[in-house]
Amino acid sequence: MKISPGKLKGLQSVSNERGVIAAAAMDQRGSLEKALAKESGKPATPAMMEEFKSAVTRLLTPFASAILLDPEFGLPAARQRSANAGLLLAYEKSGYDNTQPGRLPDLLPHYSVRRLRDAGADCLKVLLYYTPFEKPEINDIKHAFIERIGDECRACDIPFFLEFVGYDHAGGDEKGLEYARRKPEIVTRSMAEFSADRYGVDVLKVEIPVNTKFVEGATGYAGQKAYTRAEAIEHFRHAAAAAKRPFIYLSAGVSNAEFTGSLELAAEAGVPFSGVLCGRATWKDGIQVYAKQGLQAFEAWLSTSGRKNIEAVNAALQPAHPWFRFFGATSSAALG
């Protein structure tokens, strides 16, 4: 594997001195608006969204290697990040097209990779809802969609982070036992698919390959078993073996304790994950504080509980592997 100068610079910008991506995620839009509205009892305004994102960015990026933001509400926050933190910007619209089957994605209409790079992005990120069990004609649309973005990122010489989130193509409960049993295959086959050269993906942002609520004895175990701990560890290893690109884990809205417990399973499995892009597991418990008590109380919460959360994730990243090892290098400088 080779890497271009722009992609090398971008990956160096969002990783720490060990070559591990210890990034915070604050690109939520629709889900954050709903949560703020629910807790405050009034619609979330653009000013509230910008203020919330700016507070998270300002107070948590001193403990992160990068921050992921959206250009719709996050550009003011991007200017307030710590000097040590790189910037990833989201390219996709929030959510998906629910007027037709298949959870088809779309891009922000007033942005391009070039425009996001010019706005200060070190790396680009796109979210795709994906399952290998979907109809071939729907997945073919998604494959072409990612190929186009990959080519756009190559042309602009900027790293492409692809986040894919699985779903039940038949409309079942993605938090239930039956989906938990299928999740390892969905994650593994997705990692294998988007490792292909034609997509131009530089870093895979992936789900934990098991639902830890169904892992016997794991943090957050809810009493119904889909896998033993030993089986869960094998699922981690099987998924990791499918990756031909550096991969990092996403937190998917679980609690901080559950996410750090998942990273402990990954460490026990010995998989070569290269870090995290962790959002809600760090700051979601502060939504209620901000909505009900205001900015000052939220800043105090971020400085204590929020910092504790991100430091717990950082501690769980000690076994993570540098991303440059996927290129056969012993340091990122050796790739220059």
C-alpha positions as CSV (number, residue, x, y, z in Angstrom):
1,M,0.0,0.0,0.0
2,K,1.2,3.5,-0.9
3,I,0.0,6.8,0.4
4,S,0.0,10.3,-1.3
5,P,1.4,13.4,0.3
6,G,-2.0,15.0,1.0
7,K,-3.5,11.8,2.5
8,L,-0.4,11.3,4.6
9,K,-0.5,14.9,6.0
10,G,-4.2,14.5,6.7
11,L,-3.8,11.3,8.7
12,Q,-0.9,12.7,10.6
13,S,-3.1,15.7,11.5
14,V,-5.8,13.6,13.1
15,S,-3.7,11.1,15.0
16,N,-1.7,11.4,18.2
17,E,2.1,11.0,18.6
18,R,1.6,7.2,18.6
19,G,-0.2,7.2,15.3
20,V,-3.5,6.3,17.0
21,I,-6.7,8.2,16.1
22,A,-8.1,9.4,19.4
23,A,-10.9,11.5,17.9
24,A,-14.0,13.0,19.3
25,A,-17.2,13.1,17.2
26,M,-19.6,16.0,17.3
27,D,-21.2,15.9,13.8
28,Q,-24.7,14.8,15.0
29,R,-27.5,17.0,13.6
30,G,-31.0,15.6,13.5
31,S,-30.5,13.3,16.5
32,L,-29.0,16.2,18.5
33,E,-31.8,18.6,17.5
34,K,-34.4,16.1,18.7
35,A,-32.6,15.4,22.0
36,L,-32.2,19.1,22.8
37,A,-35.8,19.8,21.9
38,K,-37.0,16.9,24.1
39,E,-34.9,18.1,27.1
40,S,-35.6,21.8,26.7
41,G,-39.3,21.6,25.7
42,K,-38.7,23.8,22.7
43,P,-37.3,23.5,19.2
44,A,-33.5,23.5,19.0
45,T,-32.3,26.6,17.2
46,P,-29.2,26.9,15.0
47,A,-27.7,29.1,17.7
48,M,-28.2,26.3,20.3
49,M,-26.6,23.7,18.0
50,E,-23.6,25.9,17.4
51,E,-23.2,26.8,21.0
52,F,-23.5,23.1,22.1
53,K,-20.9,22.0,19.5
54,S,-18.6,24.9,20.3
55,A,-18.6,24.0,24.0
56,V,-17.8,20.3,23.4
57,T,-15.1,21.2,20.9
58,R,-13.4,23.9,23.1
59,L,-13.4,21.8,26.3
60,L,-12.8,18.3,25.0
61,T,-10.3,18.7,22.1
62,P,-7.4,19.3,24.5
63,F,-7.8,15.5,25.2
64,A,-8.4,14.4,21.6
65,S,-6.3,14.0,18.5
66,A,-9.1,15.4,16.3
67,I,-12.7,16.4,16.2
68,L,-15.3,15.4,13.7
69,L,-17.8,18.2,12.9
70,D,-20.5,19.0,10.3
71,P,-20.2,22.1,8.1
72,E,-23.9,23.0,8.8
73,F,-23.5,23.9,12.5
74,G,-19.9,23.0,13.3
75,L,-17.7,25.5,11.5
76,P,-17.8,28.0,14.4
77,A,-16.8,25.2,16.7
78,A,-14.0,24.1,14.4
79,R,-12.3,27.5,14.9
80,Q,-12.3,26.9,18.7
81,R,-10.6,23.5,18.8
82,S,-7.3,23.0,20.6
83,A,-4.2,23.5,18.5
84,N,-3.3,19.8,18.9
85,A,-6.6,18.6,17.3
86,G,-7.1,17.9,13.6
87,L,-10.4,18.4,11.9
88,L,-12.6,16.0,10.1
89,L,-15.7,17.3,8.4
90,A,-18.9,15.3,7.5
91,Y,-20.0,15.3,3.8
92,E,-23.3,13.6,4.0
93,K,-26.8,14.9,4.9
94,S,-28.1,13.9,8.3
95,G,-30.2,10.8,8.2
96,Y,-31.3,9.0,5.0
97,D,-34.1,9.1,2.4
98,N,-37.0,7.4,4.1
99,T,-39.4,7.9,1.1
100,Q,-38.0,4.8,-0.5
101,P,-36.5,1.5,0.7
102,G,-32.8,0.9,1.3
103,R,-31.8,3.9,3.5
104,L,-30.2,5.6,0.5
105,P,-27.7,8.4,1.4
106,D,-27.2,11.9,0.0
107,L,-24.6,14.6,0.2
108,L,-24.8,18.2,1.4
109,P,-25.9,20.1,-1.7
110,H,-23.8,23.2,-1.1
111,Y,-20.5,21.4,-0.4
112,S,-17.9,19.3,-2.3
113,V,-14.7,17.7,-1.1
114,R,-12.9,20.7,-2.4
115,R,-15.1,23.1,-0.5
116,L,-14.7,21.1,2.7
117,R,-11.0,21.0,2.3
118,D,-11.0,24.7,1.8
119,A,-13.0,25.1,5.0
120,G,-10.1,23.6,6.9
121,A,-10.9,19.8,6.8
122,D,-7.8,17.6,7.3
123,C,-10.0,14.5,6.4
124,L,-13.4,13.8,5.0
125,K,-16.0,11.5,6.6
126,V,-19.1,10.0,5.1
127,L,-21.8,7.9,6.9
128,L,-23.5,5.1,5.0
129,Y,-26.2,2.8,6.2
130,Y,-25.2,-0.6,4.8
131,T,-26.0,-4.3,5.1
132,P,-24.7,-7.0,2.7
133,F,-28.2,-8.6,3.0
134,E,-29.9,-5.7,1.2
135,K,-31.2,-6.1,-2.4
136,P,-28.3,-6.1,-4.9
137,E,-29.8,-3.3,-6.9
138,I,-29.9,-1.1,-3.8
139,N,-26.3,-1.9,-2.7
140,D,-25.1,-1.3,-6.2
141,I,-26.3,2.3,-5.9
142,K,-24.4,2.6,-2.6
143,H,-21.3,1.1,-4.1
144,A,-21.3,3.6,-6.9
145,F,-22.0,6.4,-4.4
146,I,-18.9,5.5,-2.4
147,E,-16.8,5.1,-5.6
148,R,-17.6,8.7,-6.6
149,I,-16.7,10.1,-3.2
150,G,-13.5,8.0,-3.2
151,D,-12.5,9.5,-6.6
152,E,-13.3,13.0,-5.4
153,C,-11.1,12.5,-2.4
154,R,-8.3,11.2,-4.5
155,A,-8.5,14.2,-6.8
156,C,-8.3,16.6,-3.8
157,D,-5.7,14.4,-2.1
158,I,-7.5,14.2,1.2
159,P,-8.1,11.2,3.4
160,F,-11.5,9.5,3.2
161,F,-13.1,8.1,6.3
162,L,-16.0,5.8,5.6
163,E,-18.4,5.1,8.5
164,F,-20.9,2.3,7.8
165,V,-23.7,1.4,10.1
166,G,-25.6,-1.8,9.7
167,Y,-29.4,-2.2,9.8
168,D,-32.1,-4.9,9.4
169,H,-33.2,-4.8,5.7
170,A,-36.4,-6.5,6.7
171,G,-37.3,-3.8,9.2
172,G,-36.6,-5.7,12.4
173,D,-35.3,-4.4,15.7
174,E,-31.6,-3.5,15.4
175,K,-31.4,-3.5,19.2
176,G,-32.9,-7.0,19.6
177,L,-31.5,-10.5,20.1
178,E,-32.0,-11.7,16.5
179,Y,-30.2,-8.8,14.9
180,A,-27.4,-9.2,17.5
181,R,-26.8,-12.7,16.2
182,R,-26.5,-11.4,12.6
183,K,-24.4,-8.3,13.5
184,P,-21.0,-9.9,13.4
185,E,-21.5,-11.1,9.8
186,I,-22.9,-7.7,8.7
187,V,-19.9,-5.8,10.2
188,T,-17.4,-8.3,8.8
189,R,-18.7,-8.4,5.3
190,S,-19.0,-4.6,5.2
191,M,-15.4,-4.2,6.3
192,A,-14.3,-6.6,3.6
193,E,-16.4,-4.9,0.9
194,F,-15.2,-1.4,1.5
195,S,-11.5,-2.4,1.9
196,A,-11.5,-2.8,-1.9
197,D,-9.2,-0.4,-3.8
198,R,-12.0,0.9,-6.0
199,Y,-13.7,2.7,-3.2
200,G,-10.6,4.8,-2.3
201,V,-11.4,4.6,1.5
202,D,-8.4,5.4,3.7
203,V,-9.9,4.6,7.1
204,L,-12.9,2.4,8.0
205,K,-15.0,3.7,10.8
206,V,-16.7,0.6,12.0
207,E,-19.2,-0.6,14.6
208,I,-18.2,-2.9,17.4
209,P,-18.9,-6.3,15.7
210,V,-21.1,-7.6,18.6
211,N,-23.8,-6.0,20.7
212,T,-22.2,-6.1,24.1
213,K,-25.7,-6.1,25.8
214,F,-25.9,-9.8,24.6
215,V,-22.3,-10.8,25.4
216,E,-22.4,-13.0,28.5
217,G,-20.5,-11.3,31.3
218,A,-19.6,-8.1,29.4
219,T,-20.1,-4.6,30.6
220,G,-23.8,-3.8,30.0
221,Y,-24.9,-7.4,29.6
222,A,-28.7,-7.4,29.8
223,G,-29.4,-11.0,30.6
224,Q,-30.1,-12.5,27.1
225,K,-27.1,-14.3,25.6
226,A,-26.3,-14.1,21.9
227,Y,-22.6,-15.0,22.4
228,T,-20.3,-16.1,25.1
229,R,-17.3,-13.9,25.8
230,A,-15.1,-16.3,23.9
231,E,-17.4,-16.2,20.9
232,A,-17.5,-12.4,21.0
233,I,-13.7,-12.3,21.0
234,E,-13.6,-14.5,17.9
235,H,-16.1,-12.2,16.2
236,F,-13.7,-9.3,16.8
237,R,-10.9,-11.3,15.3
238,H,-12.8,-12.4,12.3
239,A,-14.0,-8.9,11.5
240,A,-10.5,-7.4,11.9
241,A,-9.1,-10.0,9.6
242,A,-11.5,-8.8,6.8
243,A,-10.1,-5.2,7.0
244,K,-7.4,-4.3,4.4
245,R,-7.4,-0.7,5.6
246,P,-6.8,0.9,9.0
247,F,-10.0,0.8,11.0
248,I,-11.3,2.6,14.1
249,Y,-14.4,2.0,16.2
250,L,-17.5,4.2,16.6
251,S,-19.4,4.4,19.9
252,A,-22.9,4.2,18.3
253,G,-24.6,6.1,21.2
254,V,-23.9,3.5,24.0
255,S,-22.8,4.6,27.4
256,N,-19.2,5.4,28.2
257,A,-18.8,2.3,30.4
258,E,-20.2,0.1,27.6
259,F,-18.0,1.6,25.0
260,T,-14.8,1.3,27.0
261,G,-15.9,-2.2,27.9
262,S,-16.1,-3.0,24.2
263,L,-12.6,-1.6,23.6
264,E,-11.4,-3.9,26.4
265,L,-12.9,-6.8,24.5
266,A,-11.0,-5.6,21.3
267,A,-7.8,-5.5,23.3
268,E,-8.4,-8.9,24.7
269,A,-8.9,-10.2,21.1
270,G,-5.7,-8.6,20.1
271,V,-7.2,-6.9,17.0
272,P,-5.1,-4.1,15.3
273,F,-7.7,-1.3,15.6
274,S,-6.2,2.1,15.1
275,G,-8.4,4.2,17.5
276,V,-11.9,5.6,17.8
277,L,-14.2,8.3,16.7
278,C,-16.2,8.6,19.8
279,G,-19.2,11.0,20.2
280,R,-22.2,10.4,22.4
281,A,-20.4,8.0,24.8
282,T,-18.4,11.1,25.8
283,W,-20.9,14.0,25.9
284,K,-24.5,12.8,25.5
285,D,-25.2,12.8,29.3
286,G,-24.5,16.6,29.2
287,I,-27.5,17.3,26.8
288,Q,-29.9,17.4,29.7
289,V,-27.6,19.7,31.6
290,Y,-27.3,22.2,28.7
291,A,-31.0,22.1,27.9
292,K,-32.2,22.6,31.5
293,Q,-29.4,24.6,33.2
294,G,-27.7,26.5,30.3
295,L,-24.3,26.9,28.9
296,Q,-22.3,27.6,32.0
297,A,-23.6,24.5,33.8
298,F,-22.8,22.5,30.6
299,E,-19.3,23.8,30.5
300,A,-18.8,22.8,34.1
301,W,-20.1,19.3,33.3
302,L,-17.8,19.0,30.3
303,S,-14.8,20.1,32.4
304,T,-15.5,17.3,34.9
305,S,-17.7,14.5,33.7
306,G,-17.0,15.0,30.0
307,R,-13.3,15.1,30.6
308,K,-13.5,12.0,32.8
309,N,-15.4,10.2,29.9
310,I,-12.9,11.1,27.2
311,E,-10.0,10.2,29.5
312,A,-11.6,6.8,30.1
313,V,-11.7,6.2,26.3
314,N,-8.1,7.4,25.9
315,A,-7.0,4.9,28.6
316,A,-8.8,2.1,26.7
317,L,-6.8,3.1,23.6
318,Q,-3.5,2.0,25.0
319,P,-3.6,-1.4,23.1
320,A,-4.5,0.4,19.8
321,H,-2.2,0.0,16.8
322,P,-0.8,2.9,14.8
323,W,-2.6,3.4,11.5
324,F,0.7,3.4,9.6
325,R,1.3,-0.2,10.3
326,F,-1.2,-1.1,7.6
327,F,1.3,0.5,5.2
328,G,4.1,-1.7,6.5
329,A,5.8,1.3,8.1
330,T,7.2,1.8,11.6
331,S,6.3,5.5,11.7
332,S,4.3,8.0,9.6
333,A,7.4,9.9,8.8
334,A,8.8,6.8,7.0
335,L,5.9,7.1,4.5
336,G,6.9,10.7,3.5
